[in-house]
Amino acid sequence: MVLTMNEKRKQYIESCEISMVESVNLGGYRQKIAMEGKSKELPIVVCLHGGPGSPIPFSVGCRGLFPDITDRFLMVYWDQLGCGINNYKIDNRFTIDHFTKMTVDLIKEARVRFPENKIYLFGMSWGSILALHAAVQVPQLLNGVVTCGQVITAPMLSEDAFDAVEKSSAPEGKKKFARELRSRRTNPSLKEMTAFSKIIRKYTDGYQNRASKSAPVGDIIKGLLSSPDYRFKDFIAIVKNGYAKNESLLREMASTDLRELFHEITIPYLIFQGETDIVTDTKSVVTLVEGLNNENVSCSVLPDMGHFPSEAAMNQIFEEIIHRASL
């Protein structure tokens, strides 16, 4: 008998020692998380997705979707408050600190449930902000941090970003807009940042490097649509969610400067950056790490990759976590 994709997924979920969705209190809000691993003794990876409010590729709807990963790790998936299965209106009272507290509570939850396992954070883009704050606040609960697309200062406003747009095939009107933004880049409006983001996405390799094979987003979307844990409204809330009218988090990101926090890192902290990433500018990240004089912090630049990790890059990232967990 030939099994369908969903039947194979169901069998895999049943074969795991840990595969569940539970409701926990994070930062004072009841939220659902998923945990899955072939063995309950595997090293734990707590996933902190990007956005804010973009629970792709790792979300609560992913149980049974990544057997190559969950054969080697006990994955903790969390749709951050305001999106996916935890959709909630994120008004302008919310700050980075609120989400840092939720992250710390999630780490504590994992540590209480699995006191002997190694625990690593994997933060992507916006999630790297949460990973950094958590690494400073509760290093005793963690064995290490791996990030991809590390946010250090305001995204997209580096010299390299503006230079890339100027050298691109963007129409002259788009380039003129970028020049004007460059001349007065302090405190840009959210509308301006959104417009500049679209230019980078369309005309440069800043987000997705066109020379590499992208991660299989289509397969992930299909998997979420057939998730045993997602309802259709949860799937819709991946993109249309409680962040729709929020400005406070984006404004805080636009004025952020996290450079000093890296001096406080006392656990292994590895940053993966795409060679052509100008969203979280790779040249700036490399310069920071080289000048830190902190042996705990390192950076690896991946070729043919922008801000979004390619399929090959994602494989390399998890191979590195496996290597570190074995030490």
C-alpha positions in Angstrom: 0.0 0.0 0.0 1.3 3.4 -0.9 0.9 6.0 1.8 -0.2 9.5 1.1 1.8 12.5 2.4 -0.6 13.1 5.2 -0.5 9.4 6.2 3.3 9.4 6.3 3.1 12.6 8.4 0.7 11.0 10.8 2.9 7.9 11.1 5.9 10.0 11.8 4.2 12.1 14.5 3.1 8.9 16.2 6.7 7.5 16.0 8.1 10.5 17.9 8.7 10.2 21.7 7.7 13.9 21.9 5.1 15.4 19.5 2.5 17.6 21.1 0.9 21.0 21.2 0.3 22.6 24.6 -0.9 25.8 26.1 1.6 27.7 28.3 1.8 31.1 30.0 4.4 33.3 28.2 4.8 36.9 29.4 1.3 36.8 31.0 -0.4 35.5 27.9 -1.8 32.0 27.4 -0.2 30.7 24.2 0.2 27.5 22.3 3.6 25.9 21.5 4.5 22.7 19.7 7.3 20.4 20.7 8.5 17.5 18.5 11.5 15.2 18.5 12.2 11.6 17.7 13.7 11.2 21.1 13.0 13.1 24.3 16.8 13.2 25.0 17.8 15.1 21.9 19.2 18.6 22.1 16.5 21.2 22.1 16.2 24.0 19.6 13.8 26.9 20.5 12.8 28.6 17.3 12.3 32.4 17.2 10.8 33.4 13.9 11.1 36.7 12.0 8.8 39.5 11.3 7.6 40.6 13.7 4.6 38.4 13.1 5.9 36.0 10.4 5.9 32.4 11.7 7.7 30.8 8.7 9.4 28.4 8.3 9.0 27.0 11.9 5.6 27.3 13.4 3.2 25.4 15.6 1.6 24.0 12.5 4.8 22.2 11.6 4.5 18.9 13.5 5.6 16.0 11.3 6.8 18.4 8.6 10.6 18.3 9.1 11.5 14.7 10.0 15.2 15.3 8.9 15.4 18.0 11.6 13.3 16.4 14.3 15.2 13.1 14.0 18.2 15.1 15.4 16.6 17.8 17.5 13.7 18.3 19.9 12.2 21.3 18.2 10.1 23.9 20.1 7.9 25.9 17.7 6.2 29.1 18.9 4.0 31.4 16.9 4.8 34.6 18.7 1.8 36.4 20.2 -0.1 38.1 17.5 0.2 35.6 14.6 -0.6 32.1 13.5 -2.3 30.0 16.1 -1.6 32.7 18.7 -3.3 35.5 16.8 -4.0 38.5 19.0 -4.2 42.3 18.4 -0.7 43.7 19.0 -1.4 47.4 19.7 1.1 50.1 20.2 1.6 49.4 23.9 3.8 46.4 23.0 7.6 46.7 23.1 10.6 44.4 22.4 10.8 43.9 26.1 7.3 42.3 26.2 8.5 39.7 23.6 11.8 39.2 25.4 9.9 38.2 28.5 7.8 35.8 26.6 11.0 34.3 25.1 12.6 33.9 28.5 9.4 32.2 29.8 9.5 29.8 26.9 13.2 28.9 27.7 12.3 28.4 31.3 9.4 26.1 30.3 11.7 24.0 28.1 14.3 23.8 30.9 11.8 22.7 33.5 10.4 20.0 31.2 13.8 18.8 30.0 16.3 19.6 32.8 19.1 17.4 31.3 18.9 18.4 27.7 21.1 21.0 26.0 19.0 24.0 24.9 19.9 26.2 21.9 18.1 29.3 20.5 17.7 29.7 16.8 16.6 33.3 16.0 15.9 34.6 12.5 16.0 38.4 11.8 13.5 39.9 14.3 13.9 36.7 16.3 17.6 37.4 16.6 16.7 40.5 18.7 14.8 38.2 21.1 17.6 35.7 21.1 20.3 38.3 22.0 18.3 39.8 24.9 17.5 36.3 26.2 21.2 35.2 26.0 22.1 38.2 28.1 19.3 37.7 30.6 19.3 33.9 31.2 22.6 32.5 29.9 22.6 29.9 32.7 19.6 28.2 31.1 21.1 28.0 27.6 23.9 26.1 25.9 24.2 28.4 23.0 22.6 30.7 20.4 22.6 30.5 16.6 21.1 33.4 14.6 20.6 34.1 10.9 20.2 37.7 9.7 21.3 39.3 13.0 19.7 42.6 13.8 22.1 45.0 15.4 21.1 48.5 14.2 18.1 49.7 12.2 17.5 47.3 9.3 17.9 48.4 5.7 19.5 51.8 6.4 23.2 50.9 5.9 25.5 52.5 3.3 25.6 49.1 1.5 21.8 49.0 1.2 21.7 52.4 -0.5 24.7 51.6 -2.7 23.1 48.3 -3.8 19.9 50.1 -4.9 21.8 52.7 -6.7 23.7 50.1 -8.7 20.6 48.0 -9.4 18.2 48.0 -12.3 15.6 49.9 -10.3 13.8 52.7 -12.2 15.2 56.2 -11.8 12.2 57.2 -9.7 12.9 54.4 -7.2 16.6 55.4 -7.0 15.6 59.0 -6.5 13.4 58.0 -3.6 16.3 56.0 -2.1 18.7 58.9 -2.4 16.2 61.2 -0.6 15.8 58.7 2.1 19.6 58.3 2.4 20.0 62.0 2.9 17.7 62.2 5.9 17.6 58.6 7.1 17.1 59.4 10.8 13.6 58.5 11.9 12.1 57.4 8.6 8.4 56.9 8.4 7.0 53.4 8.4 5.6 54.1 4.9 9.1 55.0 3.7 10.6 51.9 5.2 8.0 49.7 3.6 8.6 51.3 0.3 12.4 50.9 0.6 12.0 47.3 1.6 10.0 46.6 -1.5 12.7 48.1 -3.7 15.4 46.0 -2.0 13.3 42.9 -2.4 12.6 43.5 -6.1 15.8 44.9 -7.5 18.6 43.5 -5.3 19.8 40.2 -3.8 19.4 41.7 -0.4 16.5 39.5 0.7 16.7 36.5 -1.6 19.9 35.7 -3.5 18.8 34.6 -7.0 21.9 32.5 -7.5 20.9 30.0 -4.9 18.0 27.6 -4.4 15.5 29.1 -2.0 14.1 27.2 0.9 11.0 25.1 -0.1 8.4 27.6 1.0 5.8 26.1 -1.2 6.1 22.7 0.5 5.9 24.4 3.9 2.7 26.2 2.9 1.2 23.0 1.8 2.2 21.3 5.0 0.7 24.1 7.1 -2.6 23.9 5.1 -2.8 20.2 6.0 -1.5 20.6 9.6 -3.2 18.5 12.3 -3.0 21.5 14.6 -3.8 24.5 12.4 -7.3 25.6 11.5 -7.7 27.7 8.4 -7.9 30.9 10.4 -4.5 30.1 11.9 -3.0 29.6 8.5 -4.4 33.0 7.4 -3.0 34.6 10.5 0.5 33.8 9.2 0.3 36.9 7.0 -2.9 38.7 8.0 -2.7 39.0 11.7 -2.6 41.1 14.9 0.4 43.1 13.7 -1.6 44.8 10.9 -1.8 48.2 12.7 1.1 47.9 15.1 3.8 50.6 14.7 5.5 50.5 18.1 7.7 47.4 17.4 8.8 48.6 13.9 9.6 52.0 15.3 11.6 50.5 18.1 13.5 48.3 15.5 14.1 51.4 13.4 15.9 53.1 16.3 17.6 50.0 17.8 21.3 49.8 18.6 22.3 46.4 20.2 26.0 46.7 19.8 26.8 47.0 23.5 24.8 43.8 24.3 27.3 41.7 22.5 30.0 42.6 25.0 27.8 40.9 27.7 27.5 37.5 25.9 28.9 34.7 28.0 27.8 31.6 26.1 28.6 30.5 22.5 26.8 32.8 20.1 27.1 32.1 16.3 25.8 34.5 13.7 25.1 33.3 10.2 24.9 36.1 7.6 24.2 36.0 3.9 26.9 37.3 1.6 24.4 39.7 -0.1 22.3 40.5 3.0 21.8 44.3 3.1 18.7 44.1 5.2 20.7 43.2 8.3 23.9 44.5 6.7 26.5 41.7 6.7 29.5 44.0 6.4 28.4 45.8 9.6 27.9 42.5 11.5 31.3 41.2 10.5 33.0 44.5 11.5 31.2 44.4 14.9 32.2 40.8 15.6 35.8 41.3 14.6 36.1 44.3 17.0 34.4 42.8 20.0 37.2 40.9 21.7 34.6 38.4 22.9 35.6 34.8 22.1 32.0 33.7 22.7 30.7 35.6 19.6 31.5 34.4 16.1 30.2 35.1 12.6 30.0 32.9 9.5 29.2 34.4 6.1 27.4 32.1 3.7 27.9 32.6 0.0 25.0 33.1 -2.5 22.6 34.0 0.3 20.7 37.2 1.1 18.7 37.9 4.2 16.5 34.8 3.7 18.4 31.5 4.2 18.7 29.3 1.1 17.9 25.6 1.4 21.7 24.8 1.5 22.2 27.5 4.1 19.5 26.1 6.4 21.1 22.6 6.2 24.5 24.1 7.1 23.0 26.0 10.0 21.5 22.8 11.6 24.7 20.8 10.9 26.5 23.4 12.9 24.0 23.2 15.8 24.5 19.4 15.8 28.3 19.9 15.9 28.0 22.2 18.8 25.6 20.0 20.7 28.1 17.1 20.4 31.0 19.0 22.0 
